[in-house]
Amino acid sequence: MSASYADTTVVRVLQVAVVLVVALAAGACAARSGGGSVPTPRPFPGAPVPPVARAEPRAPAPAPTRETERADPAPADSVINTALKFLGVPYRNGGTDPSGFDCSGFIQYVFNALGVALPREVRDQYRVGQDVSLDDVKAGDLLFFQTVSRGASHVGMAIGPGQFVHAPSSRGVVRVERYTAQYWASRFVGARRLPAAGTRSTASLRR
């Protein structure tokens, strides 16, 4: 083999090698998308992973308005919730604590727990606060009935339309009944609205 032929062969081999290297490099960094003519870039092997796009910071939540704020329970709600904790407590004549209540002892205990001091006897409780007509009775008002003697001799507390909670001697436990029922409606003598709970002052007697 002549030197000129050998030189020519080497040159051709080098040309082929250069073509292959160029083709491989093109295949490594670009690919055609869907047979189209525009190449879609691809990352080189070993290239660093691009940083993950950070989400845009969220705007702070709007401050709560009066409509969205949870309102504190009204005094009437507190009184009712306290009274209903004692459902089923047995009736005890002269009772003034959760081991046993009579009607006025029950009312006195509930209101005293919320800062309103009341007299012990039914007839004295009937002189406390503001006089309320039956049509205007609201939850938390005291309801008075004539049962064992003339005038106010039994007391309970309204908890909602037509209902009251009290400590009656009959059936012997604190319970909820309808003051619109015939028995109670026929014995109703009056209703009183007391000062708001939490005053820590003795309710003044009606003159």
Residue pairs with C-beta under 8 A, 6 or more apart in sequence:
28 42
28 44
28 45
29 41
29 42
29 44
30 39
30 40
30 41
30 42
31 39
31 40
31 42
32 38
32 39
32 40
33 39
33 40
73 81
75 114
75 140
75 196
75 197
75 198
76 138
76 139
76 140
77 139
78 114
78 197
79 110
79 111
79 114
79 140
79 157
79 197
80 139
80 140
80 157
80 159
80 165
82 110
82 113
82 114
83 106
83 110
83 157
83 159
83 165
84 159
84 165
84 176
86 98
86 101
86 106
86 110
86 174
87 165
87 173
87 174
87 175
87 176
88 173
88 174
88 175
89 98
89 99
89 100
89 101
89 106
89 167
89 173
89 174
90 100
90 101
90 172
90 173
91 100
91 101
91 102
91 167
91 168
91 169
91 172
91 173
91 174
92 99
92 100
92 101
92 102
93 102
93 169
94 102
94 105
95 101
95 102
95 105
95 106
95 167
96 102
96 105
96 108
96 109
96 120
97 105
97 109
98 109
101 109
101 167
101 174
102 167
102 169
103 122
103 154
103 155
103 156
103 166
103 167
103 168
104 120
104 121
104 122
104 125
104 155
105 120
105 167
106 166
106 167
106 174
107 118
107 125
107 142
107 155
107 156
107 157
108 118
108 119
108 120
108 125
110 157
111 117
111 118
111 194
111 197
112 118
114 197
114 198
115 197
115 198
115 199
115 200
116 194
116 195
116 196
116 197
116 198
116 199
116 201
116 203
117 200
117 201
117 202
117 203
118 125
118 128
118 194
118 203
119 125
119 127
119 128
119 205
122 144
122 152
122 153
122 154
122 155
123 151
123 152
123 153
124 205
125 142
125 144
125 152
125 155
125 192
126 142
126 144
126 151
126 152
126 155
126 189
126 190
126 192
127 205
127 206
128 142
128 192
128 194
128 203
128 204
128 205
128 206
129 142
129 192
129 193
129 194
129 195
129 203
129 206
130 192
130 193
131 190
131 191
131 192
131 206
132 138
132 141
132 191
132 192
132 193
133 191
134 188
134 191
137 143
137 158
137 191
138 158
138 193
139 158
139 159
139 160
140 157
140 158
140 193
140 194
141 157
141 158
141 191
141 192
141 193
141 194
142 155
142 156
142 157
142 158
142 191
142 192
142 193
142 194
143 155
143 156
143 157
143 158
143 164
143 179
143 188
143 191
144 152
144 154
144 155
144 188
144 189
144 190
144 191
144 192
145 152
145 153
145 154
145 155
145 156
145 184
145 187
145 188
145 189
146 152
146 153
146 154
146 187
146 189
147 153
147 154
147 187
148 154
151 189
152 189
152 190
154 166
154 168
154 187
155 166
156 164
156 165
156 166
156 167
156 177
156 179
157 164
157 165
157 166
158 164
158 179
158 191
159 165
159 176
162 178
162 179
162 180
163 176
163 177
163 178
163 179
164 176
164 177
164 178
164 179
164 184
165 174
165 175
165 176
166 174
166 175
166 177
167 173
167 174
168 175
168 177
177 184
178 184
179 185
179 188
194 203
195 201
195 203
